[in-house]
Amino acid sequence: MLRAMRASLWIAAWVVVLGGAAVANAQPREEGSPQAVELGPDEEEARAHFNLAQLQYRRGRFIEAAQEFEAARALSPRPELLYNIYIAYRDGGDLAHAADALRQLLETDPLPSSLDREHLGARLEALQDQIREREELEARIAAEPEPEPEPEPEPEPPPSSGPWVPGFAIAGAGAALAVAGAVIGGVALSLYSDVQARCVGTVCPSDTEGDRATGQALTITTDILIPVGAAAAVVGVLLAFVLEESPSQSVALQVGPDGGAVVVRGSF
């Protein structure tokens, strides 16, 4: 909203300026071009500035023309030169200097017969109104607070890929191994109990050798499965919350007679 109001005020300011310039450019047709000034033979330098001022005015260089008219008036203080200074500054859009020259001209007494005091007074009032309107508009523009910069949008958080799903598979497989090891261990203990019940001291019947061998094998299997399964369960849970899921990753749970291992392949 503030930005729109500020833009509208600037547009209005330019309308006033351009409107003033348009009026100024139209006024030479109403009031004529700078007047000719009769300079004496001993005023060659003033005449040189005057001729240059007229040339600059015809070229549309109104401010330069006004400055040359001022240089001529510094050497030859004639009222007509004040009129020409007013015309040149007015057509150049410098209303303040134009009004100042016109005010000095109206203070001259008597005025040259080619100039009308009443008409020039009305022109001075019009110039003062334009200057006042421009100053009021510039003051309103200066009083407008600067629009606050729009806050930059916060960066979006990176998308979360969630837990690494294969890690849960590893944890489940490890738990299953540990349970299987516990079951096998129970079977081994049952076989050992049966063998011990049939033995007298350290002497056992010959038909218990098979059960004894089976119990030993099951005990070895239990010793492998339970620690490997427990380790796999722990590792699987950790991997699930540390790694991001990737299609290039693969998991393998290897168990052998000499032990077991969890193998994870891929890029992390």
C-alpha positions in Angstrom: 0.0 0.0 0.0 2.8 2.5 1.0 4.7 1.6 -2.2 1.6 2.3 -4.3 0.9 5.6 -2.5 4.6 6.7 -3.0 4.5 5.8 -6.7 1.2 7.7 -7.2 2.8 10.8 -5.5 5.8 10.6 -7.8 3.6 10.3 -10.8 1.6 13.4 -9.6 4.9 15.3 -9.1 6.0 14.5 -12.6 2.6 15.5 -13.9 3.0 18.9 -12.2 6.6 19.3 -13.5 5.8 18.2 -17.0 2.6 20.3 -16.9 4.6 23.3 -15.9 7.1 22.6 -18.6 4.4 22.2 -21.2 2.8 25.6 -20.1 6.3 27.1 -20.2 6.9 25.8 -23.7 3.5 27.1 -24.8 4.0 30.5 -23.3 6.5 31.8 -25.9 3.7 31.7 -28.4 1.6 33.7 -25.9 4.1 36.3 -24.7 6.7 36.0 -27.5 10.4 35.3 -27.5 13.0 37.3 -25.6 12.9 41.0 -26.5 15.5 42.8 -28.5 17.6 45.2 -26.5 19.2 48.3 -27.8 22.8 48.2 -26.6 25.2 51.1 -27.0 28.4 51.0 -29.1 30.4 50.9 -25.8 28.6 47.7 -24.7 30.3 45.2 -27.1 30.8 42.6 -24.4 27.2 42.8 -23.2 26.1 42.6 -26.9 28.2 39.4 -27.3 26.5 37.8 -24.3 23.1 38.9 -25.6 23.7 37.5 -29.1 24.9 34.2 -27.6 21.8 34.1 -25.3 19.5 34.5 -28.3 21.4 31.7 -30.2 21.1 29.4 -27.2 17.4 30.2 -26.8 16.7 29.4 -30.5 18.5 26.0 -30.0 16.2 25.2 -27.1 19.0 25.6 -24.5 16.9 27.8 -22.3 19.0 27.6 -19.1 22.2 28.5 -20.9 20.3 31.3 -22.6 19.2 32.6 -19.2 22.7 32.6 -17.9 24.0 34.5 -20.9 21.2 37.1 -20.5 22.3 37.4 -16.8 25.9 38.0 -18.0 24.7 40.7 -20.4 22.6 42.4 -17.6 25.6 42.4 -15.3 27.3 44.6 -17.9 24.2 46.5 -18.9 21.4 46.6 -16.3 18.4 47.1 -18.6 14.8 46.0 -17.6 14.3 44.2 -20.9 17.1 41.9 -20.0 15.3 40.9 -16.8 12.3 40.1 -18.9 14.4 37.9 -21.2 15.9 36.2 -18.1 12.4 35.4 -16.9 11.3 34.0 -20.3 14.4 31.8 -20.6 14.2 30.4 -17.1 10.5 29.8 -17.4 10.9 27.9 -20.7 13.7 25.9 -19.1 11.4 24.8 -16.3 13.4 26.7 -13.6 10.3 28.4 -12.0 12.1 29.7 -9.0 14.7 31.7 -11.0 12.0 32.7 -13.4 9.8 34.1 -10.6 12.8 35.9 -9.1 13.6 37.6 -12.4 10.0 38.6 -12.9 9.8 39.9 -9.3 12.8 42.2 -9.9 11.3 43.3 -13.2 8.0 44.3 -11.5 10.0 46.3 -9.0 11.5 48.4 -11.8 9.9 51.8 -12.3 9.1 52.7 -14.9 8.6 49.6 -17.0 9.5 49.6 -20.7 6.4 50.5 -22.8 6.5 47.1 -24.4 5.7 45.4 -21.1 2.4 45.3 -19.3 2.7 45.4 -15.5 -0.7 43.9 -14.8 -0.1 41.0 -17.1 3.3 40.4 -15.6 1.9 40.5 -12.1 -0.6 37.8 -13.0 2.2 35.7 -14.5 4.2 36.1 -11.2 1.2 34.9 -9.2 0.7 31.9 -11.4 4.4 31.0 -11.1 4.3 31.3 -7.3 1.2 29.0 -7.2 3.1 26.4 -9.3 6.1 26.7 -7.1 4.0 26.3 -3.9 2.2 23.3 -5.3 5.5 21.6 -6.2 7.0 22.3 -2.8 3.9 20.9 -1.0 4.0 17.8 -3.2 7.7 17.3 -2.5 7.1 17.7 1.2 4.3 15.1 1.2 6.6 12.7 -0.7 9.4 13.3 1.8 7.0 12.7 4.7 5.9 9.4 3.4 7.7 6.6 5.4 9.8 4.2 3.5 8.1 0.9 2.8 9.4 -1.9 5.0 11.1 -4.5 3.0 9.1 -7.7 2.6 10.5 -10.5 4.8 12.4 -13.1 2.9 10.6 -16.5 2.9 12.2 -19.0 5.2 14.0 -21.8 3.5 12.0 -25.0 3.3 13.5 -27.8 5.4 15.0 -30.6 3.4 12.6 -33.4 2.8 12.9 -36.1 5.4 13.5 -39.6 4.0 12.3 -41.3 7.2 13.9 -44.3 8.9 16.0 -46.8 6.9 13.5 -49.6 6.4 16.0 -52.4 5.9 17.3 -51.7 9.3 14.0 -52.9 10.8 14.3 -56.0 8.7 17.8 -56.7 10.1 16.5 -56.1 13.6 13.6 -58.5 13.0 15.9 -61.2 11.6 18.3 -60.8 14.5 15.4 -61.1 17.0 14.2 -64.3 15.2 17.7 -65.8 15.3 18.0 -65.0 19.0 14.6 -66.7 19.7 15.5 -69.7 17.5 18.8 -69.9 19.5 16.9 -69.9 22.7 14.5 -72.6 21.5 17.4 -74.8 20.3 19.2 -74.2 23.6 16.1 -75.4 25.4 16.1 -78.6 23.3 19.8 -79.1 24.0 19.2 -78.8 27.8 16.3 -81.3 27.6 18.5 -83.8 25.8 21.3 -83.4 28.4 18.8 -83.9 31.2 17.5 -87.1 29.6 21.1 -88.4 29.2 22.0 -87.5 32.8 18.9 -89.3 34.1 20.0 -92.5 32.4 23.6 -92.4 33.6 24.9 -93.7 36.9 27.6 -91.4 38.0 29.9 -90.9 35.1 28.8 -94.2 33.4 26.2 -93.8 30.7 24.5 -96.4 28.5 25.9 -96.8 25.0 22.6 -95.8 23.4 22.9 -92.3 24.9 25.9 -91.4 22.7 23.7 -90.2 19.9 21.7 -87.9 22.2 24.9 -86.6 23.7 26.3 -85.7 20.3 23.0 -84.1 19.2 22.9 -82.0 22.4 26.5 -80.8 21.8 25.6 -79.8 18.3 22.5 -77.9 19.4 24.5 -76.2 22.2 27.0 -74.9 19.6 24.2 -73.7 17.4 22.7 -71.9 20.4 26.0 -70.3 21.2 26.1 -68.9 17.7 22.5 -67.9 17.1 21.8 -66.0 20.4 24.7 -63.5 20.3 24.5 -63.1 16.5 20.7 -62.6 16.7 21.1 -60.1 19.6 23.8 -58.2 17.8 21.8 -58.1 14.5 18.8 -56.8 16.3 20.8 -53.9 17.9 22.6 -53.1 14.7 19.4 -53.1 12.7 17.7 -50.6 15.1 20.7 -48.3 14.9 20.9 -48.4 11.2 17.2 -47.7 10.8 17.6 -44.3 12.5 21.0 -43.4 11.2 21.0 -44.3 7.5 18.7 -42.9 4.8 17.0 -45.3 2.5 18.8 -45.9 -0.8 18.0 -48.3 -3.6 21.8 -49.0 -4.0 22.0 -50.5 -0.5 21.7 -54.2 0.2 21.7 -56.2 3.5 22.7 -59.8 4.1 22.7 -61.8 7.3 25.3 -64.5 7.2 25.4 -67.3 9.7 27.9 -70.2 9.6 29.3 -72.9 11.8 32.0 -70.6 13.1 29.8 -67.6 13.8 27.6 -65.1 12.0 27.7 -61.5 10.6 25.4 -58.8 9.3 26.7 -57.5 5.9 25.5 -54.1 4.6 26.6 -53.0 1.1 25.9 -49.7 -0.7 26.8 -46.0 -0.5 26.1 -44.0 2.7 
